[in-house]
Amino acid sequence: MSTLSSVETMSEDSEKYNFDDGVYDGVKKVIIGEDSQGVAYIKIQYVRNGDVVQLEHGSERGTQITESEFEVNDPDEYITCIEGTRGEANRYDSDILMWNETLNRTVTELQFKTSHGRTSQKFGKPGADSFEFKLEGENGTKLVGLLGCSGRFLDDIEANFDVVSSALTQLEPQGGSDGHSWDDGAYDGLRKVCVGEDAGRVTSVEFVYAKGDQRITHCHGMDSNERKEFELRYEDGEYINSVEGTIDADGFVSSLIFNTSMGRSSEEFGKAVAKNEFFLKPIGFHKLVGFRGRCCVDRVNALGANFAVVVAPPVKKLQAQGIDFGEEWDDGIHDNVRVITVSYGYESVISVTFEYANGTGIVLGDVRGDFEEIGDKKEFKLCDNNEYIISVQGFFGQKLLTSAADDSEFESIYYKMKRLDFITNITTYSVLENDPSDGYKDVVPFKLEEKDHKIVGFHGKSTELSLRQIGVYVKPIDDAN
């Protein structure tokens, strides 16, 4: 299930008109009305399934209010942080044509930051006896909805942040635990890396990312006179596929080497320490699309990275089947599938977990659903490299909830993965071999396969209680063995 984090500001007002916008795919535009006392109202345009929904909070309008906007390049860009102030404002009452005698505590200033490193103008201005607030999720999450209170003006504001749905894996920063944490997010790729050095340590890193035709730069650490660059052949499709480094005895990054998809390597930046090495390269994910880490004022304490799956011929990614809801997940591309574990109950699939083979190593995918370890389990072990999955088939549909008291139907509907079968070149492994139409409506069959291909990875969507979608990566059998 998508993890929502709600961050709130404190309010002292006794009367409120509470609002909750709910959760959307993202934000397209923010429109702020401001007067001489600060923020009067906010209009926010959300995006859901490609449609734009505009909601407004604060009813005050008039010639004394000016309107400004900040547009987000959805879906590639998203809001990661809201900063502002909340204070006392002596508002002009347009109904009685005079200034209020009472000072009202409202939102007086707002500013927005995005995943592309952009920052909006400051809307409004600090009020009397104002205090600052900051609304921000964790690890690069995005703004998906506002809540708070408003009447004539925007009195209070909170925010829901959600994980960014994408086929990404995050490698935790390697190095010391001190310093300020940062996460650049994910981009189309990197164009250039700049590293500052001083006394055998990496003092700064600067990354020039590509996002469409844009060049977006993120800098971390102290700017140094001793700077070296490594430029990628981005236009030719080159990308970083791994990073090598070392950590010194004080917990700082002392050296870095960047390796690319074209077999090139950068020079060694900084000075290597033999015993404290680290390596950033996840199995199943190939392309580095963003960095994350920790920095002090004049040192880089730790470095991690965000990697994406690169689907290059002959591998194909088949679209996930099921219900379009939940948190997106992606195990990436591997050599083969070794073990399938399925949790099930209540006539539906709760979770799936896959163990993959890569060369002589084994990689365990994350549990997809089944947060509380509920339900029964089935485990299917494939026979080394001689057995492989050629097809995944199943059914999904809707089940009405009924009341235990009077057997009447609730208005809500459960969407379930009703049945799941894994067909290999040797046998079929089945979960829930029941009638797919029993107790369900709008039952839809699906089949994930490609002629003369085998399945080398899975992706999909899940909640904590159920598997909602499942998709696959396939590769020609002759090329995959």
N, C-alpha and C positions, 0 to 999 in steps of 0.2 A: 504494500500500500504506500502511496506517496506520503512522505513524511512532511507534514506541515509544521512550520515553526511560527508561532504568533508572538510578536514583540509589541509591547504596549507602553504608552506614556501614562503617567498618573494624572488624574483629574480631580479638581476640588469642587466642581460645580454640582449642585444638588439636583438640578433639573437637566435632563438630557433627552435628546431624541436619538436613540441608539440606531445604528445602521450596521449591516453586515453584507458586503457585496457578494460574498461567496467566493468560489475559486474558479479561475479562468485559465486558459492556456498561456496568456501573457498580456502585456500592456502595449497598446499602439501609441497613445498620446495622453499627455496630462495637460489640462487647461486650468489655469489659476486666475481667479478674480482677486485683485488686491486694491486696497484703498490706503488712505493716509495712516491707518492704524495697523496695517499688516494684511494677512490673508483673510479674505471675506468668504470665499467658497472654492471648491475644487470640482472640476469635471474630469472624469477619467474614462478613457476609451479602452475597454478590454477586448481581447480576441478569444473567441471560442469556436473551434471547428471552422475557421476561416471567416466567421461573421463578426462584425464589430458591434459591441454593446456599450453605450455611453450611460454612465450613472453620475448623478450630481449630489453634492452634499453642501448645504448652506444655501438658504433661499434668498439672501439679500441681493438685490440688483439695483442699478441706478447709475446716473451720470458720473457720480463720484468714484466709480469703480472702473479700473482698467483691466483688460484681460490679456494674458500672455500664455504661450503654450510651449511645451517641450515634446518633440516627437521622437519615438523610438523606432529603430529599423527592425521591427518584428518580422520573422521569428529569429533572425540571426542575433539580434541585440535584445537585451532585457535589463530591467532595472534591478540592481543588486542592493541598493541602500537609499534610505530617505533620511536626511538630516534636517533639523529645524529648531525653532524655539517656540515656547509657549509662555504667554505672559498676559498682563492686564492691558486691556484696550478700552478707551473711552469712545464708544461708537456713536456716530450721528444717527438718530432715529428718524428715518424718512417719513414714518407714519405721523409723528407729532411735530416734525420740523424743528427739532432741538437736540442738543447733546444729552446723552444719558448722564445722570448724576452718579450712577454706580459703575465701577470698573468691572468689566467682564473678563474672565480668564479664557482666552481662546488661543488657537494656533496662529502665531503671528509671522512665522517665516518657514519656508520650505525649500529644499534643494534636493535634486535627484542625481544619483550616479548610476552608470550602466556597465555592462560586461565588456564594452568596447573602450573603457577608460574615459568616457565622456562624462562631463559634469554640467548640469543645467545651470542657468543663472539662479541667483537667489531671489525667490518670489516673496514679496512682503518685506517686513522689517521687524527687528526685535521690539517687543513692547516693554512697558514698564515692569520692573521686577520679573523679568523673563528668565527662563532656564532652558538650557539646550537639551535636545533629545536626539537619539539615533536609532533608527529602525533598520535592522540588518539581519539576514539569515546567516547560516554557517556554510562554509566551503563553497562559495560561489552560487548559492541558491538564488532563485529569481522571484520577483514580486508577482503574485498571482491574485491578490485581492486585498482590499482595504476594509477596515471596520473602525467604528468609533462612535462619536456622537456629534450631532449638529442640530441647529435650529435655524435662526436667521444667518448664523455664521458657523464656520467650522470650529467646533469647540474642542474636539479631541480626536486623535487619529491613532490607529494601530495598523499592523500589516501582517499578512500571511505570506510566507516565503515557501517555495517548493523546490525540490531537486530538479535540475535541468534534465529533461528527457532527451537522451542521446546515447548512441552506442559508444560509450566512453568507459575507461577504467582509470582510476586515480591511484598513482603510486605515492605513498606517504613520503614526505621530505626526509632525506637522510642527512644526519649530522646532529648538532647540538639541539637541546630542547628550549634554549632561551631565544629571545628576540621576538620581533613583531611578525605575525603570520600573514601571508598574502597568497592569493590564488588568481592567476591571470585569466582563468576560464578556458574556453576552447575556441579555436579559430580554424580557418581553412588550412593553415600551415605556417611555417616560419620562412622568412626571407633572409634574416641576418641575426647573428649572435655577437654581442660585444661583451668582453670580460675585462674588468679592471683588476690589477694586481698590485700588491704592496707587501713587501717583506715575506714573501713566500705564501701569502694567503690571497684568496679571492675576495676583493673588497666590494665589488659591484658586478651586477649582471644587467644587461640591457637586451631585450628581445624585440625584434621587429616582426610583427605577425602580419599575415595576409587575411583579409576578410573581404571577399569579392575583389573589387579594384582598390580597396582602401589599404593603407599601410598604418598599422596601429602599434605604437611603441609603449612598452612597459619597462620601467627602470626600478631596480631594487639595490639598496646598499649605498655606499659613499662613492660619489664620482671621483675617479682617480686619473692622474696624469698619465699613468702607464696603462693604456687600453689597447687591447688587441681584438681583431674582428675575424669572424668566419662567415662568409657569405654563401648561401645555398643557391643552387640553380633551380630556383622555384618554378620558373617558366617551363623548365624541362621536366617537371614532375618530381624533383628531388625533395626528400624530406628527411628529418632526423628520425632514426629508428632505435637509437640507444644512446645513453650517456654514461660515461665512466667518470669516477671521481675518487678523491680521498679526503679524509677528515683528519685534522691535526689533533694533538693531545689536548688542546683547549676547546675542542668541539666546533671548530670553524672549518668551512670548506677550504681546502688548501690547493686542490687542482681539479681541472675539468677537461674532458675530451668528448667531443660530439661526433657520433658516427652516423652516416647517411645511407639511404636506400641505394645509392649508386656506388657503394663500396668505398667512399671517401671518408677520411677522418680529419678533424681539425688538428692543429698543433696542440700540445699540452699547455693549457693555461694554468698559471700558478706553479706550485712545486709539489710533486707527489710525495705522499707519506706511505711507505710500503705496507704497514700493518693494518691500516684503517681504510680499506677500499670499499666502494659501493658501486652498484651497477643498476641502472634504470632501464629495464627492458622486459615488459610483460609478455607472457606467452599467449598467443591468440589475438593480440592487438599490436599493430605494426607502426603506426604513424604518430609521432609526437605532435600534439596540437596545442599545447599550452604548458607553462611551468607553474609551479607552486613552491612555497618554501617559507623560510624564516630569516629575518635580517636584524642585526643590530644597526647602530648608526653608521659604523664604519666597517662592517664585516658581513659576509653571507654565512649565516649559521647552518642552514640546511637547504637542500634542494630536492624537490620531487617533481612529478610531471603528470600530465593528463594525456592519455593515448587513445587513439581511435582505431577502429577496424578499417583496413583498406581492402575493398573487394575488387580484386583485379582478376581478369580472365586467367584460367578457366573457372575460377570460383564464382558462384552465383548466390545472391541472397534472395530467398523466396519470402514473399510477404507473409507476415504473421496472420494466423486465422483465429477467430474467436471474437471476444467482446472488447471493443476499443475503450478500455478503462484500466486504471492502475498505473503502477510505476514501471517504466520501461527498463528492461534488462537485456544484456547481450554478453554471451560467453566468448564471443570471438571465433576465430577459425583455428582448427587443430588438425592433427593427422588422422585421428579416428576417435570414436566413442568407445569407452571400455565398460562403464557401468551406468545403468539407469536406475534411479531411485524415485519412486512415486508415492506420495502420501495422498490418501483418498478417504472420503467419508461422506455421509448424507447424499449418496448417489452422485457425487461429483468429485473431480480432481482438485485437491487442495494445493499440492506443490510438486515440483519436479527438481531433481538435482542430477547433474551429469558429471561423470569422471572421464577425462579425456586422456588420450595418449599423444605425446609429442616426442618423436625420436625414441629414446630409451626412458624418458621421464613420464610422470603421471601428473596431471593437473586436475584439481577438484574445482568444479564450478560452484558458485554460491547457491544456497537454497533459494528457490524462487517461490516465495509464499511460505506458509506453514510456520509463522512466527512463534506460535506457542507449541510446536511439535504435536499438533493434534492429529487424530485420524489414524487409520491403519496404514501399513507400508508394504510395498512390494519392491524387491530389488532384483534387477536382471543383469547378469554378468555375461558379456560377450566373450567369445572364444578368441582371445588374442587378436592378431591382425587378419585372421582368416574369416572372421565374421564382421559384418558392418551393416549399418542401417541404410535401407534403400527407400523407405517410405514411412511417414507418420500420418495416421488417419484417426478420425474421431468425429464427435458430434458436440455442438454447443447449442444452448437454447435458454428459454425463460421458464421459470417456475414461480407460480403464485404462492405467496404465503397465506396460510389459513389460520383462523383463530381456533384455539383449542376449546374455547367455551361454546361457541355457537356454530362452528364450522363455516363461518362466513369468510369471504375473501378480503384480505388486506388490500390497500391500494398499491403497496410497494411490490416490486418484482425482484426475485433473485436471478441473476444471469450466471449460468454455470457452464463449465467444461464438463459435459455429461459423460464422455467416454474418450479413451485415448489408447491407440494401438501403435506399437513400434514393430515394423516389419523389417526383418533382416534378410540377407541372402540365404539364410539357413532356416529360420523359423519366425513365428510371430509372438510378441510379448504383449499381452492384453491387460488393461486395467478396466475394471467395471464392465464385465461382459453382460450387461443388462439391456433391456429394451430401451433405446434412446428416447422414445416418445412417451414413455410411462411417466405421467405426472408433469410433463413439460409441454410447452407450446412453442411454435415457431422454431422447431428443431432444424438446425442446419448442419449437413455433413460437410467435412472438409478432407482434403488429401494434399499432403506436402511431399512432392517427389519430382524428380527429373529423370527421364530415361537415360540409362547407362551412367548414372551418377550415384554417389554415396553421400550420406550426411556427415559433415565434419564440424558442425557447431550449431548451437541453438540460440534463439533470441525470443523475446515476447514481452508480455506485461503481466504483472501479478499484484494482488493485494496481500495483506497479511493472512487472509482467510481462504484465498482461492487463486488458482491459475486462471487468468482471463484470456490470454492470447499465447500462441506458440508459433514460431517460425523457424526456419532452418537455413543453414549454409550448405550448398552442395558442390561437389567437385567430381569430375569424370573419374570413373573407377580406375581406368588405365593409368591416369596421371596421379591418382591419390595414393596408390600403394607404393 
